[in-house]
Amino acid sequence: MRFRAATESDAFAIMELFHRTQRVKKEVELSGLSDLERAISSKDSWFLIIEIGGAMRGLVSMIFDANQGLCKLNRLLACPSLKDGRTVLSHALEHVLHSLRTERPEIDMVYTTTTSISLDEQSVTLDAGFKIFGVFPNLLGMDSSQLNGLSAYFLGESLHTQRPKELTIHPVIKPFFDIVQRQCQLPDVTCAKPEAYKLKPATSESPIGHHSDTESDDESLAEDDLEVIDAAGFVGQRFRNHIERHSQLINFYPFYSPNALITDPHQRCEIFVKIVPHARFAAIIGEHLTVPMDPVRLYLKVQALLKERGVSYIEIINDAADVVGTECILSAGFTPCAYVPAFKRQGRARRDFVVFGKSFEYLCRPDFKAHQAYLEFYREYFHIEGKNYFPDFF
């Protein structure tokens, strides 16, 4: 067995491997080939080819966010004809983790989601020491399963040395933290008291993050003024302009670039969104507001606009310590589904984040053969989501 970095000349063979492993449901296209060639040559990605007997028999691919110290494992593929494919992938993953430790010291965390690798492939990561940090119910995954999730691995000691020593979180997300705590031996956190996350009127200084039951002033914006712009090039450039100008853009969503914008005619409110039509999925990537708005009503309007475009599952992530923001997200009908410790780099520290999902479909029945941590997360998700169906849900 031999491992080597892919070159652009390997692109067609890699596409064929995708096809053989049924990761591509259509014939190989030249446009896809050129995209793959660019990805292979990018400094922000790594394609590791697994050769046996001089032939390509597997592949591990990943993408990097060096600023955040993150690596996402995108593909973990073995040729279906291999009798010991799982063992081959285990050796390849061991090689990858060793290489990251020695060659990419800026990377603190490696993670996977079953939107790009199968549950069986993800189980290889669990054998290697990855931990399950959450589930994505009703989101279509690589197995056409509707119980998917995230596993992660910390290369160094950042999980225990760079997180805040004291952390206060919203009590609703505490059960999700508890599952992660049991897996990773994290110190206890404090639950915020209700007065800490009580929703207050929005102001020009804090245009989002607080709720108002009062009438809007002349400078505020009605949710009905919002509309969706589907223009990936324009939206992506505008998003980058905000970042380069250091404007008050609230954003953190690793490895996703927005391709749609929800805004008003005067662009006083901008909600940057990534829409994946074939998965009926959307993620809220960033927010930029210059006038006060009620965040709960804003999120509800965003949900309605995305639902009109066929989206069935919406995702948003938020800092675990932002208890007021968490209350706003919960009040808009989102349900926590994952807790990712030490996710975002902030100076020399790393901050915990929570993933929230909003599904417009009935909850799926999980496969009870799934990993126990998946079922624990799903149980907590179901308990909270049930209250969106029945307010007096037990």
N, C-alpha and C positions, 0 to 999 in steps of 0.2 A: 504494500500500500504506500502511495506517495501523495503528498500534498503540494500544490503549487498555486501561485496566484494566477488568475485568468488574465488573458490579454484580449484585445478586441477581436483577434482572429478566432477566438473560442466562442464568439457570440452565437453563431448558428448552432453549434453543438449543444450549447446551453439551452437554447430555445427548444431543440429536439428533446432534451432531457425533461424540460418543463412539460412538453407534450406527452411524453411517455408516462410521466407521473400524474397526468391528468390535471396539471395546474393551469393548462391552457386548453380551453374547450373548443378552439377553432384552429384552422391551419396557420402555420407560421407565416407572418406577414413581414414584408420588408420594412415597413414603418416601425413595427415593434422591434425589429432587428437593429435599426439605427439607434433607437432609444436605448436598447440594451448595450450597444457599443459605447455610447456616451456614459452610461452608468458604470461600466467596467473601468473606463479611463478616469473616472472622477476620483479626486482625493478624499471625497466624503463617503466612499463605499469600498468594500473589499469583497471580491468573489474568489472563494477558495475551491479549487477543483480537486476532487478525490479521484486518483487514478489507480487502477488495479490492472496489472498486466499491460500497462501502457495505454489503456483505454479509459475515457472518462466514465466513472461509475457512480459519481455522486457530486453534490455541490453544497457548500455553505456560503450564503451571501449575507452581508450586513451593511448597514449604513451608520454613519457617525455624526454626532453633534459635539464637536470638540469643545465648544464654548460651555456647553452644559455637562460635559463629561459623560455623555450617554452613547450607547451603542444598541441599535435595534437589530436583532437577528431576524432577517426577512425570509430566508429559505433554508431549509434543512432537508435536502433531498437525497435519496438513494435510488438507484435504478431498481425497478420492480423485480427484475430477474435475479437480484442478489438474494441468496438464501440467508445470509447473515447481515442484511442491510442495517438492522438496528445496531449491531456491534460496530459496523463501519462508521455509522453516524456518531456513536459514542466516542470513538477514537478521534474522529474529526473535530468534535466539539471540545474534547480535551486539548487538542492541538490549538484550537482557536483561543481558548481561555488562557493558555500558556503564552501564546503570542501577544495577546492584548496586554497581559501583565508586563511583559518584557519590552514590547515595542511601542505600546500606546499607553504610557503611564498617566496620561491626562484622562483616560476613561475610568470612571468609577463604577458604572452600572451597565449591565447587559440585560436586555429584556426581550421577550417575545409576546406576540398575541396570536390567537388562533384565527385571526382574519387573514394571516399570510402563511402559517404553518398548521398542519393538522394536529388534532389532539394526540394522536399516536406519536407524531414527531415531537410535540411539546413534552410528552412523557419522558423522552430522552433527556431533555433539559432538567427535568425533576430528578432523574437518576444522578445527574451531574451536580446536584446541590441547589438548583434554582428553587425559589419559593413561589407559591401562588398568592398573588396580591389582589385578586378580584375576578369577577365574572362580567360578561356582557350579555344578559338575557335578551332573547329575541333579535340579536344581531347575527346575520348570516355569516358563517365561518367557512373555512376551507373544507370541512366535512359536510357542508350543508346542514350542520347542526345549529340549533338555536340556543345552545348553552356553551358559550365561549369565554375565554378569559386570558389573563396575563400572568406570565411567570417572569421572575427577575433574579439576577445574581449580582452580588457586589464583589468586585475584584480585590478591593483593599478593606480598610477599616472605616471608610467614610460613613457607613451605616451607623456605627457606634460612636464615632468621634466628631462628626460634622453636623449632626442633628442638634436642634436646640435642647439644652439640658432640662428646660421646663417648657411645657407645651399645654395650652388650653384649647380644647376643641368643642364643637357643638355636640351635645349629648346624643343626637340622632346618629352621628357617624361613629360613636364610641364602639358599638358592637363590631364594626368592620375593622377598627384599629385593634380590637382584642384578638381577632383571628390572626392578624399579622404579628401581633406581639407574641403570641404563643409559638409561632414559627421562628421568630427572629430574636427572641429574648430581649425585647425592647423595654426600657423603663416605663413606668406608669405615666399617664397623662391626666390632666384635670379637665373635668367637664364644666363648661361655662354655665353660669346661672342665667335664667331667662332675661333679666334686665340687661345683660351684656349683649344680647342679640335682638332686642326689641327693635322693630323697624321704625325709623324716624323719617321725617320729611326730607326729600332731596333738596339740595342747594346747589348754587353755582360752583361752590368749592368741592362738593361731593355729588356730581350729577347722577351717579349710579351707585347702587349699593344700599340705598335706603328707600323705604316705601312711604308714600304719602296718600292719605285719605282725603286731603283737601283739594280744592279746585286748583288747576294749573294756572300759573301766572302767564303774562303775555309772552315771555321769552321761552316758555316750555313748548314741547312738541307733542302733538297727538299721535297715538300709535297708528291711526288709520292713514297717516301720511307716508308710511313706510312701504317700500316696494323692493323687489328683488332684481338685482342686475346680474345676469349670467354672462360674464365676460372675463375669462380666466386671466388673460394677459393684462387687461386694465386693472383688475382687482389685485392681482399679484404685485404690480408695480406700485399701486397706491399704498398697499400694505407695507412694502419695503420703504417707500418714501416716509411714512409715519415713523418707522423704526429709525431711519437715518437722521430724521429731524429731531429725534428724542421727544416727540409729541406725547401727550398723555394717552398713550395706547396701552390698554390693559390686555396683555397677551402672554400666553405660554402654552404652547401645544407642540411638543417635539415632532419633527419630521413631517408635519402637515403644512402645506401652503394653501391659502384660501383661493377658491375659484369662483366665488359668488359674494355679492355684497348686498346687505339689506340696509337701505338708507332712505332718507327723505329728499325731496327736490333740492334742498339747500345744503345737504350733506352735513347737517348738524349732529346727526346720529349715524354712526357707521358700525354695523355688526358684520365682521368678516367670517365667512363660513366656507368650509370644505364640504362639497356634496359629491357622494359616490353613487351615481344613479343605479348601477347594476346591483348594488347591495342595499339600495333604498336607505342609505345612511348619510347623516350629516353631522359635522362637528362644528361647534362655535369656537373659532380660533382666536378672535380678538374683538375688542370693543373700543370705540373712540367716540366720546360724546362731548359736545361743547355747550349743551343746555341741560337743565334738570329734567330727568325722566324717572317715572316710577319703574324700577327694574322688574318688578313682578309682572306688571302689565306688559312691559317691553318683551320679556321672555315668552309670555303667552302669545303675543303677536308674532314673534319670531317662529314659534312652534306652528302657528296657524299657516303662516306663509310657506314654511317648508313642507308642511303636510299637503298643501295644495299642489306642490311639485312632486308628489309621490313618495316623499320621505316617510319612512315608518319608524325610524329610530334616530334620535338626536342625542349627542353626547356633549358634555361640557365638563371641564376640570377646574378645580378651585383650590387655593391654598387652604390646608386643613386648619390653620390658625385664624382664618378669616371667618369668624362665627357669624357676623352680620351678612356677609355675602352668601354663606351657606344657608342661612335662614331665607334669604331672597330666592335662592335656587330651589329650595324645598317648597316654598310657598307657591312657586310656579309649576309644581307638579313633577319636578325631576326627582329621581330616586337614587341614593348612593349605591354604588355597585362595586367599587374598588377603592382600596386605600394603599397608596404607594409611598412608602417612607423614603426620605432623602432623595427626592425626585429632581427638584430644581436646585441648581447651583445659584447661590447668592453670596458673592464674595468668597470667603473661605468656608462658608456654611452651606448646608443643603436643607431644603425645606420639604416637608411632607405635603402631598397633594391627594385630593379625593376626586374620583371619577363619578359623575352622575349621568344617568341615562333617562331618556323619556321615550317610551314605546307607545305607539298607537295601535298595537295589536294585543290580543289576549296573551297572557303569560304562557310560555311553553312549559310542557311537563319535562323535567330534566331526566336524563338517562341516569338512573341510580347506580350505574357502574362507574360513574365519573369519580374523579379523585375526591376524597373526603373534604378537602379544603374548598373545592368548588361548591360542594353541597352546603357547606357551612355559610359561604357567602350568599348562595342562592336563597337559603332559608331566611337570612336577614333581609335580603332584597325583597323577598316575597312578603315578609311581615310588614314592611313599610309600604310597598306598592299596593298591598291589599286595601290600605286606607284610602287610596285614590279611587277604589271601586266602592268601598263601603266605609263611611267615616267612623263607624263603631266596630270596625274589623278588629278581632282580638289581637 
